[in-house]
């Protein structure tokens, strides 16, 4: 498990803080509020894939945050 960064996502009009980790080839978004869902994404063939149906709902916002983070690393 590799700790990456924190970000804020606005979902259903509510802002939530998420801790992003990299584990088992997936980027996992874990809410500061542990009662909320976790979201997982992976990169395959130069495309982002949601790991489950819940992740699909927040895919665009989460991927934007991931791409900004990854661009800053170069």
Order of alpha helices (4+ residues) and beta strands (2+ residues): beta-beta-beta-beta-beta-alpha
